[in-house]
Amino acid sequence: MARDGSLLAYVLTRILLAVPMLLILLTAVFIILRILPGDPVLALWGGRTPPQSAIDSARQQLGLDQPVIVQYFTYLRNIFTGNFGLSIGELYRGQSVWNQIAIRFPATVEIAIGGMTVATLVGIPLGVLAGSNRDKPVDLAVRLFGTIIWVIPIFWLGLVLQLVFGVWLQWLPANGRWSGADAPCAVPSSCPFRTGMYTVDSLLEGNLGHFVNAVAHLVLPSATLGLVLSGFFAKTVRANMLRTISADFTEAARARGIPRRAIVYRHAFKNALVPVVTVLGLQFAILFAGAVLTEKTFSIEGIGILLLNSVTSKDMTMIQGVVVFYATVIVVISLVIDVLGAMIDPRIRL
């Protein structure tokens, strides 16, 4: 469909390919949750053994007494109509799965965006610096940094940052999203609408103090995620810089007497950025998974904490809803990255 190089044709092709990808992910979630050990019905009684009649009644209400194929199509119908069901675990029993996801997802988005910002600001300049100074001390230092920071456990780095900047120096809050009584946009009349992201809501509210409060709580978790990912970014940018610096068009620019700085930033870096954008987008999707440990470390009530609590209480409907939501987000982000890559580099459409 996209052989003519049309951007519209390419976008339509990617959308059509995203549908079976999403269907495969949803099917995998359905199968895995049903082959895992443990009975989700028994979770309704917190591990106690209920009467058999109560178990049978619960299975009927949850639709678990139906054949697997019927459960599968019911599951797909509910997912595509936005009906994620009600929680059956002890912590969130009876609450709407979708409402819990919607309430907590903004916190995860803030951490992911903050982490991506830190990773980009740290990783890309280091990668450019290393790639333009191959085998020099600065290159070796960046490569060593990238290797070490990439293998550091997220929770360990988070604890170290909490200890140093939150406890010893007391420069930043050590945990949570907010300090004080009223969160941004707590009064509906103060905001045109509420996003759930405290940084955005404080700007909509026009309250600089609230904004500083929200950003201060976001610094340490964002730094934790971003620093770990910056090592991967630095090594990726370095590899692409080495490839473009030795390319023919770069040699031609050097032969014309163009200054080295201009060759590095106008020619090599610009062309190295195309594959990097794709990698950045995919890593942004993966950040949502990495945010699980970060949220736990910093006691942030995001979607990661929701998933961990649901696993602990064997809340099958909540686990299913959160994992499906994660999968959908990753598919959508991948689609957006494909489209952006095609807009930057027309060769991708061919």
C-alpha positions as CSV (number, residue, x, y, z in Angstrom):
1,M,0.0,0.0,0.0
2,A,2.8,2.4,0.9
3,R,5.1,1.7,-2.1
4,D,4.3,5.0,-3.7
5,G,5.9,6.8,-0.7
6,S,2.7,8.5,0.3
7,L,2.7,9.4,4.0
8,L,-1.1,8.8,4.2
9,A,-0.7,5.4,2.7
10,Y,2.1,4.5,5.2
11,V,0.0,5.7,8.2
12,L,-3.0,3.6,7.1
13,T,-0.7,0.6,6.6
14,R,0.7,1.0,10.1
15,I,-2.8,1.4,11.6
16,L,-3.9,-1.8,9.9
17,L,-0.9,-3.6,11.2
18,A,-1.4,-2.3,14.7
19,V,-4.8,-4.0,15.0
20,P,-3.6,-7.6,14.8
21,M,-0.6,-6.7,17.0
22,L,-3.0,-5.5,19.7
23,L,-5.2,-8.5,19.2
24,I,-2.2,-10.8,19.8
25,L,-1.3,-8.9,22.9
26,L,-4.8,-9.1,24.3
27,T,-5.0,-12.9,23.5
28,A,-1.6,-13.4,25.3
29,V,-2.9,-11.6,28.4
30,F,-6.1,-13.7,28.4
31,I,-4.2,-17.0,28.1
32,I,-1.4,-16.2,30.7
33,L,-3.9,-15.1,33.3
34,R,-5.8,-18.4,33.0
35,I,-2.8,-20.7,33.2
36,L,-1.1,-19.0,36.1
37,P,-1.5,-20.9,39.4
38,G,-4.1,-19.8,41.9
39,D,-7.8,-19.4,41.8
40,P,-9.1,-15.8,41.5
41,V,-12.4,-16.7,42.9
42,L,-10.8,-17.7,46.3
43,A,-9.3,-14.3,46.4
44,L,-12.7,-12.9,47.1
45,W,-12.6,-14.5,50.6
46,G,-9.0,-13.4,51.3
47,G,-7.6,-17.0,51.4
48,R,-10.5,-18.4,53.6
49,T,-12.3,-21.4,52.3
50,P,-15.9,-20.5,51.5
51,P,-18.8,-22.9,51.0
52,Q,-19.0,-24.6,47.6
53,S,-22.3,-22.9,46.8
54,A,-20.6,-19.5,47.3
55,I,-17.8,-20.5,45.0
56,D,-20.2,-21.6,42.3
57,S,-22.2,-18.4,42.6
58,A,-19.0,-16.3,42.3
59,R,-17.9,-18.2,39.2
60,Q,-21.2,-17.6,37.6
61,Q,-21.1,-13.9,38.3
62,L,-17.6,-13.6,36.9
63,G,-18.4,-15.7,33.9
64,L,-15.8,-18.3,34.8
65,D,-18.3,-21.1,34.5
66,Q,-18.5,-20.5,30.8
67,P,-16.4,-22.4,28.2
68,V,-13.0,-20.8,27.6
69,I,-13.9,-19.7,24.0
70,V,-17.0,-17.9,25.3
71,Q,-14.9,-16.2,28.0
72,Y,-12.5,-15.1,25.4
73,F,-15.0,-13.4,23.1
74,T,-16.7,-11.9,26.1
75,Y,-13.4,-10.6,27.2
76,L,-12.7,-9.0,23.8
77,R,-16.1,-7.5,23.6
78,N,-15.7,-5.9,27.0
79,I,-12.2,-4.6,26.3
80,F,-13.2,-3.0,23.0
81,T,-16.3,-1.4,24.6
82,G,-14.2,0.0,27.5
83,N,-15.8,-2.3,30.1
84,F,-12.9,-3.5,32.2
85,G,-15.1,-4.9,34.9
86,L,-15.0,-4.5,38.7
87,S,-12.1,-5.4,41.0
88,I,-12.4,-8.7,42.9
89,G,-9.4,-8.3,45.2
90,E,-9.4,-7.3,48.8
91,L,-7.9,-3.9,48.3
92,Y,-10.2,-2.5,45.5
93,R,-13.1,-4.9,45.7
94,G,-16.2,-3.6,43.9
95,Q,-14.4,-0.6,42.4
96,S,-14.3,0.0,38.7
97,V,-11.1,-1.1,37.1
98,W,-11.2,1.6,34.5
99,N,-11.8,4.3,37.2
100,Q,-8.8,3.1,39.2
101,I,-6.6,3.2,36.1
102,A,-7.8,6.6,35.1
103,I,-7.1,8.0,38.6
104,R,-3.6,6.7,38.8
105,F,-2.3,6.9,35.2
106,P,-1.5,10.6,35.3
107,A,1.1,10.0,38.1
108,T,2.8,7.4,35.9
109,V,2.7,9.7,32.9
110,E,4.4,12.5,34.8
111,I,7.2,10.1,36.0
112,A,7.6,8.7,32.5
113,I,7.8,12.2,30.9
114,G,10.2,13.4,33.6
115,G,12.4,10.3,33.2
116,M,12.4,10.7,29.4
117,T,13.4,14.3,29.8
118,V,16.3,13.5,32.1
119,A,17.4,10.6,29.8
120,T,17.3,12.8,26.7
121,L,19.1,15.8,28.3
122,V,21.9,13.5,29.7
123,G,22.1,10.7,27.2
124,I,22.0,12.5,23.9
125,P,24.7,15.1,24.6
126,L,27.0,12.4,26.1
127,G,26.4,10.2,23.0
128,V,27.3,13.0,20.7
129,L,30.4,13.9,22.7
130,A,31.6,10.3,22.7
131,G,30.8,9.7,19.0
132,S,32.7,12.8,17.9
133,N,35.8,11.9,20.0
134,R,36.2,8.2,19.3
135,D,38.6,6.3,21.5
136,K,39.6,9.4,23.3
137,P,39.4,9.6,27.2
138,V,36.0,11.3,27.0
139,D,34.7,8.5,24.8
140,L,35.9,5.8,27.2
141,A,34.4,7.7,30.1
142,V,31.0,7.9,28.4
143,R,31.1,4.2,27.5
144,L,32.0,3.3,31.0
145,F,29.2,5.5,32.4
146,G,26.7,4.0,30.0
147,T,27.6,0.4,31.0
148,I,27.5,1.0,34.7
149,I,24.4,3.2,34.9
150,W,22.4,0.8,32.7
151,V,22.9,-2.2,35.0
152,I,22.2,-0.4,38.3
153,P,18.9,-1.6,39.7
154,I,16.3,1.2,39.6
155,F,15.2,0.7,43.2
156,W,18.7,0.9,44.5
157,L,19.5,4.1,42.7
158,G,16.2,5.5,43.9
159,L,17.1,4.7,47.5
160,V,20.5,6.3,47.2
161,L,19.0,9.5,45.8
162,Q,16.4,9.5,48.5
163,L,19.1,9.1,51.2
164,V,21.4,11.8,49.8
165,F,19.0,14.5,48.6
166,G,15.9,13.7,50.7
167,V,17.4,12.7,54.1
168,W,21.0,14.0,54.4
169,L,20.8,17.2,52.4
170,Q,17.0,17.7,52.6
171,W,16.9,19.5,49.3
172,L,14.0,17.6,47.8
173,P,11.0,15.6,49.1
174,A,12.0,11.9,49.5
175,N,8.6,10.4,48.5
176,G,5.1,11.1,47.4
177,R,3.7,13.5,44.8
178,W,2.6,16.4,47.0
179,S,3.2,18.2,50.3
180,G,0.3,20.0,51.8
181,A,-3.5,19.8,52.2
182,D,-5.0,20.7,48.8
183,A,-3.6,19.3,45.6
184,P,-3.7,21.5,42.4
185,C,-7.2,22.0,41.0
186,A,-8.8,20.7,44.2
187,V,-11.4,23.4,43.8
188,P,-13.1,22.8,40.4
189,S,-13.7,26.5,39.9
190,S,-10.0,27.2,40.0
191,C,-9.3,25.2,36.8
192,P,-10.9,25.0,33.3
193,F,-10.3,21.2,33.6
194,R,-8.4,18.7,35.6
195,T,-5.8,16.4,34.1
196,G,-4.6,14.6,37.3
197,M,-1.0,15.6,36.5
198,Y,0.0,18.0,39.3
199,T,2.5,19.9,37.2
200,V,0.0,20.6,34.5
201,D,-2.9,21.3,36.9
202,S,-0.9,23.8,38.9
203,L,-0.1,25.7,35.6
204,L,-3.8,25.6,34.7
205,E,-4.6,26.9,38.2
206,G,-2.0,29.6,37.7
207,N,-0.4,28.8,41.1
208,L,3.4,29.0,40.9
209,G,3.8,27.7,44.4
210,H,1.8,24.6,43.6
211,F,3.9,24.1,40.4
212,V,7.2,24.3,42.4
213,N,5.8,21.8,44.9
214,A,4.8,19.3,42.2
215,V,8.1,19.6,40.3
216,A,10.1,19.2,43.5
217,H,8.4,15.9,44.2
218,L,9.0,14.8,40.6
219,V,12.8,15.4,40.5
220,L,14.1,12.4,42.3
221,P,11.8,9.7,40.7
222,S,12.4,11.3,37.3
223,A,16.2,11.3,37.9
224,T,16.1,7.7,39.0
225,L,14.4,6.5,35.8
226,G,16.2,9.0,33.5
227,L,19.7,8.3,34.7
228,V,19.3,4.5,34.2
229,L,18.0,5.1,30.7
230,S,20.6,7.7,29.8
231,G,23.3,5.1,29.6
232,F,21.4,3.3,26.9
233,F,20.7,6.6,25.1
234,A,24.3,7.6,25.2
235,K,25.5,4.3,23.7
236,T,22.8,4.4,21.0
237,V,23.6,7.9,19.9
238,R,27.3,7.2,20.0
239,A,26.9,4.2,17.7
240,N,24.8,6.2,15.2
241,M,27.2,9.1,15.4
242,L,30.2,6.9,14.5
243,R,28.2,5.6,11.5
244,T,27.3,9.0,10.1
245,I,30.7,10.6,10.9
246,S,32.4,8.1,8.6
247,A,29.7,8.4,5.9
248,D,30.4,9.7,2.4
249,F,28.4,12.9,2.8
250,T,30.4,13.8,6.0
251,E,33.7,13.2,4.2
252,A,32.6,15.4,1.4
253,A,31.7,18.2,3.9
254,R,35.1,17.8,5.5
255,A,36.8,18.0,2.1
256,R,35.0,21.3,1.3
257,G,36.6,22.8,4.4
258,I,33.5,22.9,6.6
259,P,34.5,23.4,10.3
260,R,34.5,20.3,12.4
261,R,31.8,21.6,14.8
262,A,29.4,22.2,11.9
263,I,30.1,18.7,10.5
264,V,29.4,17.1,13.8
265,Y,26.2,18.9,14.6
266,R,24.7,19.9,11.2
267,H,25.5,16.8,9.3
268,A,26.5,13.8,11.4
269,F,24.1,14.4,14.4
270,K,21.2,15.4,12.2
271,N,21.4,12.1,10.2
272,A,22.1,10.1,13.3
273,L,18.9,11.4,14.9
274,V,16.5,9.4,12.6
275,P,17.1,5.9,14.1
276,V,17.5,7.5,17.6
277,V,14.0,9.0,17.5
278,T,12.6,5.5,16.9
279,V,14.6,4.1,19.9
280,L,13.6,7.0,22.1
281,G,9.9,6.4,21.4
282,L,10.1,2.7,22.1
283,Q,12.0,3.3,25.3
284,F,9.4,5.8,26.4
285,A,6.8,3.0,26.2
286,I,9.1,0.8,28.2
287,L,9.4,3.6,30.8
288,F,5.9,2.8,31.9
289,A,7.0,-0.6,32.9
290,G,10.1,0.7,34.7
291,A,7.9,3.2,36.5
292,V,6.5,0.3,38.6
293,L,9.7,0.0,40.7
294,T,10.1,3.7,40.8
295,E,6.6,4.3,42.1
296,K,7.1,1.6,44.8
297,T,10.4,3.1,45.9
298,F,9.0,6.7,46.1
299,S,5.5,5.7,47.4
300,I,3.8,7.2,44.4
301,E,0.2,6.0,43.9
302,G,0.5,5.4,40.1
303,I,-0.6,2.6,37.9
304,G,2.5,0.6,38.8
305,I,1.5,0.4,42.5
306,L,-2.0,-0.5,41.3
307,L,-0.6,-3.5,39.4
308,L,1.7,-4.6,42.3
309,N,-1.2,-4.5,44.8
310,S,-3.4,-6.4,42.4
311,V,-0.9,-9.2,41.9
312,T,-0.5,-9.5,45.7
313,S,-4.2,-9.8,46.2
314,K,-4.7,-12.0,43.1
315,D,-7.1,-9.5,41.7
316,M,-7.5,-11.1,38.2
317,T,-9.8,-8.4,36.8
318,M,-7.6,-5.6,37.9
319,I,-4.4,-7.3,36.7
320,Q,-6.1,-8.0,33.3
321,G,-7.3,-4.4,33.0
322,V,-3.9,-2.8,33.8
323,V,-1.9,-5.2,31.6
324,V,-4.3,-4.6,28.7
325,F,-4.1,-0.9,29.2
326,Y,-0.2,-1.1,29.3
327,A,-0.3,-3.1,26.1
328,T,-2.6,-0.7,24.3
329,V,-0.4,2.3,25.4
330,I,2.7,0.6,24.0
331,V,1.0,-0.2,20.7
332,V,-0.3,3.4,20.3
333,I,3.2,4.8,21.1
334,S,4.8,2.5,18.6
335,L,2.4,3.6,16.0
336,V,3.1,7.3,16.7
337,I,6.8,6.7,16.6
338,D,6.5,4.9,13.2
339,V,4.6,7.9,11.8
340,L,7.1,10.4,13.2
341,G,9.9,8.4,11.7
342,A,8.2,8.4,8.3
343,M,7.8,12.2,8.5
344,I,11.4,12.7,9.4
345,D,12.9,10.3,6.8
346,P,10.8,9.8,3.6
347,R,12.8,6.7,2.8
348,I,11.0,4.8,5.5
349,R,7.7,5.0,3.5
350,L,9.2,3.2,0.6
